[in-house]
């Protein structure tokens, strides 16, 4: 079986965001269980056994037999499916578009609602203040499940969850902070694993022996996780490839992304991956203007940035729809919702879009081996994220030493 180069821990810091699993840290324990050896019929001490002296026989008067009714065994109770009577997505107005994270989450809400036989609800408040009102409204319903996307909603979710302890709240891209109500659950994605796939693909497609990534600021843990995976995935595909990571100072400035990508192109990088920020989109567009193949992450850039069609090879997608659908289906079937669930290739939370470029010779077989290894997990390339100690953004997954 292929033994991938998993991302290492060197140089990574924790992300200060309430999305904090690509982090509760998973420590994989591999235990060796020693077999118990039972020895029968062996004389531990040698020598003839002494003949025991029989004890005197004592006559015992038997008590009259009393018939005791046999108690029927108590059947093991079967888990009763939790009754989910309503499912709602609350996302700021304009966010739930078809291929945005909130739009894909809405798709997941609709899918699971159809499966379990309830009517889905979408509320789009125009402000954080209105979000609090909307969350309180949908959470008050009997058997309600409420979904939000991103850390901005966390303060309102915390208040609503405290007021409605019988309602399940799922926060997408949020690792629930310590001390939060037990009915809040975080759904996050293994960013280092996504970066790993992106690096593998970039290195397989480059014709210059060099690949580059435009990351957000150096203090952004999300970028650190993608970058760690990108570097190791590239080296898995081509051990001699040169990997460059360039950072911007402001993820909200597309021009900074363009400048960073221009520098990578000038240095001869033959394939580029960029973050899904505004700066990252600027980098993708600059790379495309320079006729350099690109890899996108998070959502399908073929849908969200159509002007890069000529150079987009593939998108490594976070399946927000899969995450939401499977989480709600679990509690509807009587299962337990975890405090934090990490989605990756193994559970269908990370997947590749269609390829939009001709594949290099032998590439498909290598990619199949990599994805098969990831799909069989564990081992994972990264541990689960540790929850943020308080509100604000939580850390992304910190890659494990593997």
Secondary structure as a PSIPRED ss2 file (coil, helix, strand):
# PSIPRED VFORMAT (PSIPRED V4.0)

   1 X C   1.000  0.000  0.000
   2 X C   1.000  0.000  0.000
   3 X C   1.000  0.000  0.000
   4 X C   1.000  0.000  0.000
   5 X C   1.000  0.000  0.000
   6 X C   1.000  0.000  0.000
   7 X C   1.000  0.000  0.000
   8 X C   1.000  0.000  0.000
   9 X C   1.000  0.000  0.000
  10 X C   1.000  0.000  0.000
  11 X C   1.000  0.000  0.000
  12 X C   1.000  0.000  0.000
  13 X C   1.000  0.000  0.000
  14 X C   1.000  0.000  0.000
  15 X C   1.000  0.000  0.000
  16 X C   1.000  0.000  0.000
  17 X E   0.000  0.000  1.000
  18 X C   1.000  0.000  0.000
  19 X C   1.000  0.000  0.000
  20 X C   1.000  0.000  0.000
  21 X C   1.000  0.000  0.000
  22 X C   1.000  0.000  0.000
  23 X C   1.000  0.000  0.000
  24 X C   1.000  0.000  0.000
  25 X C   1.000  0.000  0.000
  26 X C   1.000  0.000  0.000
  27 X C   1.000  0.000  0.000
  28 X C   1.000  0.000  0.000
  29 X C   1.000  0.000  0.000
  30 X C   1.000  0.000  0.000
  31 X C   1.000  0.000  0.000
  32 X C   1.000  0.000  0.000
  33 X C   1.000  0.000  0.000
  34 X C   1.000  0.000  0.000
  35 X C   1.000  0.000  0.000
  36 X C   1.000  0.000  0.000
  37 X C   1.000  0.000  0.000
  38 X C   1.000  0.000  0.000
  39 X C   1.000  0.000  0.000
  40 X C   1.000  0.000  0.000
  41 X C   1.000  0.000  0.000
  42 X C   1.000  0.000  0.000
  43 X C   1.000  0.000  0.000
  44 X C   1.000  0.000  0.000
  45 X C   1.000  0.000  0.000
  46 X C   1.000  0.000  0.000
  47 X C   1.000  0.000  0.000
  48 X C   1.000  0.000  0.000
  49 X C   1.000  0.000  0.000
  50 X C   1.000  0.000  0.000
  51 X C   1.000  0.000  0.000
  52 X C   1.000  0.000  0.000
  53 X C   1.000  0.000  0.000
  54 X C   1.000  0.000  0.000
  55 X C   1.000  0.000  0.000
  56 X C   1.000  0.000  0.000
  57 X C   1.000  0.000  0.000
  58 X C   1.000  0.000  0.000
  59 X C   1.000  0.000  0.000
  60 X C   1.000  0.000  0.000
  61 X C   1.000  0.000  0.000
  62 X C   1.000  0.000  0.000
  63 X C   1.000  0.000  0.000
  64 X C   1.000  0.000  0.000
  65 X C   1.000  0.000  0.000
  66 X C   1.000  0.000  0.000
  67 X C   1.000  0.000  0.000
  68 X C   1.000  0.000  0.000
  69 X C   1.000  0.000  0.000
  70 X C   1.000  0.000  0.000
  71 X C   1.000  0.000  0.000
  72 X C   1.000  0.000  0.000
  73 X C   1.000  0.000  0.000
  74 X C   1.000  0.000  0.000
  75 X C   1.000  0.000  0.000
  76 X C   1.000  0.000  0.000
  77 X C   1.000  0.000  0.000
  78 X C   1.000  0.000  0.000
  79 X C   1.000  0.000  0.000
  80 X C   1.000  0.000  0.000
  81 X C   1.000  0.000  0.000
  82 X C   1.000  0.000  0.000
  83 X C   1.000  0.000  0.000
  84 X C   1.000  0.000  0.000
  85 X C   1.000  0.000  0.000
  86 X E   0.000  0.000  1.000
  87 X E   0.000  0.000  1.000
  88 X E   0.000  0.000  1.000
  89 X E   0.000  0.000  1.000
  90 X E   0.000  0.000  1.000
  91 X C   1.000  0.000  0.000
  92 X C   1.000  0.000  0.000
  93 X C   1.000  0.000  0.000
  94 X C   1.000  0.000  0.000
  95 X C   1.000  0.000  0.000
  96 X C   1.000  0.000  0.000
  97 X C   1.000  0.000  0.000
  98 X C   1.000  0.000  0.000
  99 X C   1.000  0.000  0.000
 100 X C   1.000  0.000  0.000
 101 X H   0.000  1.000  0.000
 102 X H   0.000  1.000  0.000
 103 X H   0.000  1.000  0.000
 104 X H   0.000  1.000  0.000
 105 X H   0.000  1.000  0.000
 106 X H   0.000  1.000  0.000
 107 X H   0.000  1.000  0.000
 108 X H   0.000  1.000  0.000
 109 X H   0.000  1.000  0.000
 110 X H   0.000  1.000  0.000
 111 X H   0.000  1.000  0.000
 112 X H   0.000  1.000  0.000
 113 X H   0.000  1.000  0.000
 114 X H   0.000  1.000  0.000
 115 X H   0.000  1.000  0.000
 116 X H   0.000  1.000  0.000
 117 X C   1.000  0.000  0.000
 118 X C   1.000  0.000  0.000
 119 X C   1.000  0.000  0.000
 120 X E   0.000  0.000  1.000
 121 X E   0.000  0.000  1.000
 122 X E   0.000  0.000  1.000
 123 X E   0.000  0.000  1.000
 124 X C   1.000  0.000  0.000
 125 X C   1.000  0.000  0.000
 126 X C   1.000  0.000  0.000
 127 X C   1.000  0.000  0.000
 128 X H   0.000  1.000  0.000
 129 X H   0.000  1.000  0.000
 130 X H   0.000  1.000  0.000
 131 X H   0.000  1.000  0.000
 132 X H   0.000  1.000  0.000
 133 X H   0.000  1.000  0.000
 134 X H   0.000  1.000  0.000
 135 X H   0.000  1.000  0.000
 136 X H   0.000  1.000  0.000
 137 X H   0.000  1.000  0.000
 138 X H   0.000  1.000  0.000
 139 X H   0.000  1.000  0.000
 140 X C   1.000  0.000  0.000
 141 X C   1.000  0.000  0.000
 142 X C   1.000  0.000  0.000
 143 X C   1.000  0.000  0.000
 144 X E   0.000  0.000  1.000
 145 X E   0.000  0.000  1.000
 146 X E   0.000  0.000  1.000
 147 X E   0.000  0.000  1.000
 148 X E   0.000  0.000  1.000
 149 X E   0.000  0.000  1.000
 150 X C   1.000  0.000  0.000
 151 X H   0.000  1.000  0.000
 152 X H   0.000  1.000  0.000
 153 X H   0.000  1.000  0.000
 154 X H   0.000  1.000  0.000
 155 X H   0.000  1.000  0.000
 156 X H   0.000  1.000  0.000
 157 X H   0.000  1.000  0.000
 158 X H   0.000  1.000  0.000
 159 X H   0.000  1.000  0.000
 160 X H   0.000  1.000  0.000
 161 X H   0.000  1.000  0.000
 162 X H   0.000  1.000  0.000
 163 X H   0.000  1.000  0.000
 164 X C   1.000  0.000  0.000
 165 X C   1.000  0.000  0.000
 166 X C   1.000  0.000  0.000
 167 X C   1.000  0.000  0.000
 168 X E   0.000  0.000  1.000
 169 X E   0.000  0.000  1.000
 170 X E   0.000  0.000  1.000
 171 X E   0.000  0.000  1.000
 172 X E   0.000  0.000  1.000
 173 X C   1.000  0.000  0.000
 174 X C   1.000  0.000  0.000
 175 X C   1.000  0.000  0.000
 176 X C   1.000  0.000  0.000
 177 X C   1.000  0.000  0.000
 178 X C   1.000  0.000  0.000
 179 X C   1.000  0.000  0.000
 180 X C   1.000  0.000  0.000
 181 X C   1.000  0.000  0.000
 182 X C   1.000  0.000  0.000
 183 X C   1.000  0.000  0.000
 184 X E   0.000  0.000  1.000
 185 X E   0.000  0.000  1.000
 186 X E   0.000  0.000  1.000
 187 X E   0.000  0.000  1.000
 188 X E   0.000  0.000  1.000
 189 X E   0.000  0.000  1.000
 190 X C   1.000  0.000  0.000
 191 X H   0.000  1.000  0.000
 192 X H   0.000  1.000  0.000
 193 X H   0.000  1.000  0.000
 194 X H   0.000  1.000  0.000
 195 X H   0.000  1.000  0.000
 196 X H   0.000  1.000  0.000
 197 X H   0.000  1.000  0.000
 198 X H   0.000  1.000  0.000
 199 X H   0.000  1.000  0.000
 200 X H   0.000  1.000  0.000
 201 X H   0.000  1.000  0.000
 202 X H   0.000  1.000  0.000
 203 X H   0.000  1.000  0.000
 204 X H   0.000  1.000  0.000
 205 X H   0.000  1.000  0.000
 206 X C   1.000  0.000  0.000
 207 X C   1.000  0.000  0.000
 208 X C   1.000  0.000  0.000
 209 X C   1.000  0.000  0.000
 210 X E   0.000  0.000  1.000
 211 X E   0.000  0.000  1.000
 212 X E   0.000  0.000  1.000
 213 X E   0.000  0.000  1.000
 214 X E   0.000  0.000  1.000
 215 X E   0.000  0.000  1.000
 216 X C   1.000  0.000  0.000
 217 X C   1.000  0.000  0.000
 218 X C   1.000  0.000  0.000
 219 X C   1.000  0.000  0.000
 220 X C   1.000  0.000  0.000
 221 X H   0.000  1.000  0.000
 222 X H   0.000  1.000  0.000
 223 X H   0.000  1.000  0.000
 224 X H   0.000  1.000  0.000
 225 X H   0.000  1.000  0.000
 226 X H   0.000  1.000  0.000
 227 X H   0.000  1.000  0.000
 228 X H   0.000  1.000  0.000
 229 X H   0.000  1.000  0.000
 230 X H   0.000  1.000  0.000
 231 X H   0.000  1.000  0.000
 232 X H   0.000  1.000  0.000
 233 X H   0.000  1.000  0.000
 234 X H   0.000  1.000  0.000
 235 X H   0.000  1.000  0.000
 236 X H   0.000  1.000  0.000
 237 X H   0.000  1.000  0.000
 238 X C   1.000  0.000  0.000
 239 X C   1.000  0.000  0.000
 240 X C   1.000  0.000  0.000
 241 X C   1.000  0.000  0.000
 242 X E   0.000  0.000  1.000
 243 X E   0.000  0.000  1.000
 244 X E   0.000  0.000  1.000
 245 X E   0.000  0.000  1.000
 246 X E   0.000  0.000  1.000
 247 X E   0.000  0.000  1.000
 248 X C   1.000  0.000  0.000
 249 X C   1.000  0.000  0.000
 250 X C   1.000  0.000  0.000
 251 X C   1.000  0.000  0.000
 252 X C   1.000  0.000  0.000
 253 X C   1.000  0.000  0.000
 254 X H   0.000  1.000  0.000
 255 X H   0.000  1.000  0.000
 256 X H   0.000  1.000  0.000
 257 X H   0.000  1.000  0.000
 258 X H   0.000  1.000  0.000
 259 X H   0.000  1.000  0.000
 260 X H   0.000  1.000  0.000
 261 X H   0.000  1.000  0.000
 262 X H   0.000  1.000  0.000
 263 X H   0.000  1.000  0.000
 264 X H   0.000  1.000  0.000
 265 X H   0.000  1.000  0.000
 266 X H   0.000  1.000  0.000
 267 X C   1.000  0.000  0.000
 268 X C   1.000  0.000  0.000
 269 X C   1.000  0.000  0.000
 270 X C   1.000  0.000  0.000
 271 X E   0.000  0.000  1.000
 272 X E   0.000  0.000  1.000
 273 X E   0.000  0.000  1.000
 274 X E   0.000  0.000  1.000
 275 X C   1.000  0.000  0.000
 276 X C   1.000  0.000  0.000
 277 X C   1.000  0.000  0.000
 278 X H   0.000  1.000  0.000
 279 X H   0.000  1.000  0.000
 280 X H   0.000  1.000  0.000
 281 X H   0.000  1.000  0.000
 282 X H   0.000  1.000  0.000
 283 X H   0.000  1.000  0.000
 284 X H   0.000  1.000  0.000
 285 X H   0.000  1.000  0.000
 286 X H   0.000  1.000  0.000
 287 X H   0.000  1.000  0.000
 288 X H   0.000  1.000  0.000
 289 X H   0.000  1.000  0.000
 290 X C   1.000  0.000  0.000
 291 X C   1.000  0.000  0.000
 292 X C   1.000  0.000  0.000
 293 X E   0.000  0.000  1.000
 294 X E   0.000  0.000  1.000
 295 X E   0.000  0.000  1.000
 296 X E   0.000  0.000  1.000
 297 X E   0.000  0.000  1.000
 298 X E   0.000  0.000  1.000
 299 X C   1.000  0.000  0.000
 300 X C   1.000  0.000  0.000
 301 X H   0.000  1.000  0.000
 302 X H   0.000  1.000  0.000
 303 X H   0.000  1.000  0.000
 304 X H   0.000  1.000  0.000
 305 X C   1.000  0.000  0.000
 306 X H   0.000  1.000  0.000
 307 X H   0.000  1.000  0.000
 308 X H   0.000  1.000  0.000
 309 X C   1.000  0.000  0.000
 310 X C   1.000  0.000  0.000
 311 X C   1.000  0.000  0.000
 312 X E   0.000  0.000  1.000
 313 X E   0.000  0.000  1.000
 314 X E   0.000  0.000  1.000
 315 X E   0.000  0.000  1.000
 316 X E   0.000  0.000  1.000
 317 X E   0.000  0.000  1.000
 318 X E   0.000  0.000  1.000
 319 X C   1.000  0.000  0.000
 320 X H   0.000  1.000  0.000
 321 X H   0.000  1.000  0.000
 322 X H   0.000  1.000  0.000
 323 X H   0.000  1.000  0.000
 324 X H   0.000  1.000  0.000
 325 X H   0.000  1.000  0.000
 326 X H   0.000  1.000  0.000
 327 X H   0.000  1.000  0.000
 328 X H   0.000  1.000  0.000
 329 X H   0.000  1.000  0.000
 330 X H   0.000  1.000  0.000
 331 X H   0.000  1.000  0.000
 332 X H   0.000  1.000  0.000
 333 X C   1.000  0.000  0.000
 334 X C   1.000  0.000  0.000
 335 X C   1.000  0.000  0.000
 336 X C   1.000  0.000  0.000
 337 X C   1.000  0.000  0.000
 338 X C   1.000  0.000  0.000
 339 X C   1.000  0.000  0.000
 340 X E   0.000  0.000  1.000
 341 X E   0.000  0.000  1.000
 342 X E   0.000  0.000  1.000
 343 X E   0.000  0.000  1.000
 344 X C   1.000  0.000  0.000
 345 X C   1.000  0.000  0.000
 346 X C   1.000  0.000  0.000
 347 X C   1.000  0.000  0.000
 348 X C   1.000  0.000  0.000
 349 X C   1.000  0.000  0.000
 350 X E   0.000  0.000  1.000
 351 X E   0.000  0.000  1.000
 352 X E   0.000  0.000  1.000
 353 X C   1.000  0.000  0.000
 354 X C   1.000  0.000  0.000
 355 X C   1.000  0.000  0.000
 356 X C   1.000  0.000  0.000
 357 X C   1.000  0.000  0.000
 358 X C   1.000  0.000  0.000
 359 X C   1.000  0.000  0.000
 360 X C   1.000  0.000  0.000
 361 X C   1.000  0.000  0.000
 362 X C   1.000  0.000  0.000
 363 X H   0.000  1.000  0.000
 364 X H   0.000  1.000  0.000
 365 X H   0.000  1.000  0.000
 366 X H   0.000  1.000  0.000
 367 X H   0.000  1.000  0.000
 368 X H   0.000  1.000  0.000
 369 X H   0.000  1.000  0.000
 370 X H   0.000  1.000  0.000
 371 X H   0.000  1.000  0.000
 372 X H   0.000  1.000  0.000
 373 X H   0.000  1.000  0.000
 374 X H   0.000  1.000  0.000
 375 X H   0.000  1.000  0.000
 376 X C   1.000  0.000  0.000
 377 X C   1.000  0.000  0.000
 378 X C   1.000  0.000  0.000
 379 X C   1.000  0.000  0.000
 380 X C   1.000  0.000  0.000
 381 X C   1.000  0.000  0.000
 382 X E   0.000  0.000  1.000
 383 X C   1.000  0.000  0.000
 384 X C   1.000  0.000  0.000
 385 X C   1.000  0.000  0.000
 386 X C   1.000  0.000  0.000
 387 X C   1.000  0.000  0.000
 388 X C   1.000  0.000  0.000
 389 X C   1.000  0.000  0.000
 390 X C   1.000  0.000  0.000
 391 X C   1.000  0.000  0.000
 392 X C   1.000  0.000  0.000
 393 X E   0.000  0.000  1.000
 394 X C   1.000  0.000  0.000
 395 X C   1.000  0.000  0.000
 396 X C   1.000  0.000  0.000
 397 X C   1.000  0.000  0.000
 398 X C   1.000  0.000  0.000
 399 X E   0.000  0.000  1.000
 400 X C   1.000  0.000  0.000
 401 X C   1.000  0.000  0.000
 402 X C   1.000  0.000  0.000
